[in-house]
Amino acid sequence: MQIIKKVLNSSVVLVEDERGVERVLLGKGIGFGAKPGATVAPEDTDRVFVALDDADQRNLVELLAQIPAEFVELTRAIVMDAEGSGIQLDPHIYLTLTDHLHFAVERLRRGLRVTNRLAWEVRTVYPTEHEVGLRALALLRERTGAALPDEEAANIAFHLVNSEVGRPAVDSMRVVGLISDISTIVTHSGGVALDADDLHTRRFLTHLQFFAERLFSDRLAAQDDDLLFATMTAKHPRAVATAERIRAFVLREHRVAISDEEVGYLALHIARAQSS
């Protein structure tokens, strides 16, 4: 049994069960005319429960009380689109993405422009999430009249990636930021023109995605594969030199030592990109 503790807006209420566990309940019209102390009708398939387990989430819930219900409904539509694209999301996306969408529209109406300098990397590394983000912008424009720039799709994609079930628990912003830094090193030091339409570039960026996720989740290869590293050094010294610059950069900026095996694989992908 769920008892309403607080009505946040017409689509969001704070409820408590018989054990005193609080949750956010989202559903179209769920809060319309509802009063604290009322019992919530049996759950149907259109309702979503979001658990509360820390102070930050509670603060975000309070913020939802100040956000028009249309943004909750918009997030619901985006989540359904994402799930239709095979993306399984944690329910907390309803809190974080709703807040982000409302803030983005308010920012636009105030004439504030924030440039996402990682938009190209997001589009390339997380193409499915980015496509959902683009469709979300069209839906946002249709429902609110707010025409956000296409690069905002990358910000929506960040929220989707960070909420994906089964993905390593790392911040996608850090992942894409590292990919951008490494891509710059490869472009300037390795003489590689990265092109998202090139097969070797896409393979390289995919490798960087998994490399960055392993780095930030402390799962980099610890053993040195001397054979691969030695082979790459002999056959592709230019690619290895670029990979060594990446090793030095990661150690300096992130305080993580990369093994010869990781350097060898980086060099392998760099050599392929150099030959394309």
N, C-alpha and C positions, 0 to 999 in steps of 0.2 A: 504494500500500500504506500502511495506517495502523497505527501501533504505539501501544499504550496506554502512556502515561507515568504516568498517575495515575488512580485510580478515585475520583471525588468522591462519588457515591452510586449506588444501583442503577440510576438512569436517566441518569447523566451521567458521562462519562469524558473525560480530557484526552488527545488523541492527537497524534502527530507523523508527517508523511509523509516520504518518502525525501529530500526537499529540506530537512528540518529545520523545516518550517512547522508551527506548533502551531495546533490548533483544538479547540473543545469539540464533542463529539459527544453528542447527546441522542437517546435512544430507550428505550422501555419495556423494562426488564430488561437494558439493554446493559451495565451494570456489575455485574450479579449474578454473583458467582463469578469475575469477571475479575481478572487479575493484570497488573501492569506488565511490559512486554516482550512481551505477547501480541499477535498480529496480529488486527486487527478483520476480521470476515467482510465480504464484499462488501456495499456499501451497499444498503439497500432503501428503499422509498418512505416508510416510517414514521420514518426517521431524519433528523435535522437537524444540519448543521454550522454552527458559529458561529466566524468568524475572530477571532483575537486580534491587535490591532495597537496597543494602548497600555497603559500601566501601570494605568489605572483599570479597564479590562476584566479585566486579570489579577487585580486585587484582588477584583473581583466574582466571578470564577471560584473563587477560594479561599473566598469566602464561601459559595458553593454547596455546598461540602463539609460545611457545618454545617447545611444545610437538608434536611429530609426529602424523599425522592423524590416524595411525593405532590403537593408543590407544583409540581414540574417537570411532572408529568402534568396538573395542573390548568391550568398555563399553556398547555400543548400543546392542551388542549381549548378554551381561550378563543381562542387563535390560529386554530384551525380554524373556530370560530364566526365570528370577525371576517372571515376570508377568505371564508366563505360569504356574508357581507354585502357583499362587494366591496371589502374593505379589504386592500390589499397591504402586508405588514409586513416590515421588515428583521429578519433573524434575531436581532439583539441584543435584541429584545423578550423572548426566552427568559431572558436573564440579568436584565434590569432588572425585568421584571414578576414573575418568580419571587421575587426578593428582596423586592419590595414586598408581595406577597401574604403571604409568611411574616411579615414585620415587622408588617403590619396585624393578623394573627391574634394574634401575640404581644402586641401593644399592647392588643388587646381583652381578652385573658386576664388582663392586668395591671390592667385597669380604667382604662386611659388613653383618653380621648376627645379626638380632634383634629377640630375643625370645619373643613370646607371652605367658606369664605365665597363661593367662586365657583361653587358647584354649579349655581345657576340659569343662569348664563351658559354653563357647559359644556353643560348639557342643551339649551340653545337653539341654541348655535353649532355644536356637534358632536353632533347627535341620534343619528346612526348609531352612533358610538363609545360614546355614553352608553347606548344600548339594549344593546349588547354588554356593557357594564359591569354593567348590572342583571342580565342573565342570568348573568354571571360570579359575582355575589353569591349567586344561587340555587344555582349549582353548588358554590360554596365551602361554603355551608351544608349541602348534601347530603353532601359528601365529608368535611368536617372537623367539622361541627356548630357552626361559628362563625357567628353571626348578626351580620354587620357591618351598620351603618346604610346606608340607601339612598344617602346622600350619598357613600359610598365609591365608588360607581359612577363619580363624576366623577374620582376619582383614577386609577382604572383607565383611563378614557377619555383622561386626560392621557398615560399611557404609550403608548396605542395611537396617538394623534395624533403624538406625538414620534417614533414609529417608522415612520410611514407612508412608503412609497416614493413619491417624486414630490412630496411636500409641501415647501414652502420650509423650509430648514434654520433654523428659529427655534423658540424655546422656547414651547410652547403655554401654559405658565403665564404668561409675559409677555404673550402675545397676549390671553388671557382677562382678565388683570389690567387691561390698557389698556382693553378693552371695558367692563369694570365701571366704571372711572374715568370714561370718556366717558359711559356711560349715566347715571351719577350727575349729571354736569354737565347733561345734557339734561333729566333729570327735575326737577332743582331750579331750573335757570336757564331752561329752555325750556318748563316747564309741561307736559311730556309724561308721561303715565302709560304706561310700556312694558308691553305685554301680549303674552306669547309666542304667544297664539292669534290675534293681530291680524296681518293680511297685511303692513301697512306696517311694523309693528314687526319682523317677521321679515326683511323686505327690508333694513331699517336695520341690524339686527344682522349680517346677512350682509355688508353693505357694510363695517361696522366690522371684521369678521373679516379681509377682504381688505386693508383699509386698514392694520390693525395688522401683518399679515404683510408687507406692502410696506414699512412703516416700519422694522421690525426687520431686514429684509433689504436695506435701503438701495435700495428700488425705487420710492419715491414719485415722483409726477409732478413734473418739474422746471420745466416750462413753465407760465406763467400764462395761463389761459383768461379773458381780461378780459371777454369777452362773457357767459359764464355767471355769473361773479362779479358783474358789473354788473347783469345781469337779476335775479338773486336778491336783490341789495341793494335794487333798486327795488321788487320785488314782494313780497319776504318779508324785510323788515328784522329782524324778531324772530328768524327762523331763522338769519340771517347773524350776528346778535349772539351767539347761542348757539355757532355754529360758530367765531366769533372767540375765544370763551372757551376752546374746545377747542384752538385754535391756540396760545394763550398757555400753556395747561397743558402741552401737548406740548413746547413750547420750554423751559419752565421745568423740567419733570421729566425730559425725555429728551434735551434739547439738540438737537432736530431742528426746523428751520424748515419749516413747511408752506406750499406755494404757494397762490396765490389759486384755482387750479383745484381743488385738493384741498378747500379751504374751501368752494368753490362746490358741489361734489358732496355734502359733508357737510350743507350748508344745504338742499340739495334734498331729501335724505332726512329731515332734521329737519322740514321744512315738511310733507312728506307725513304724518309721524307726528303732527304737531300738528293736522292737519286730520281725522285719523281719529276 
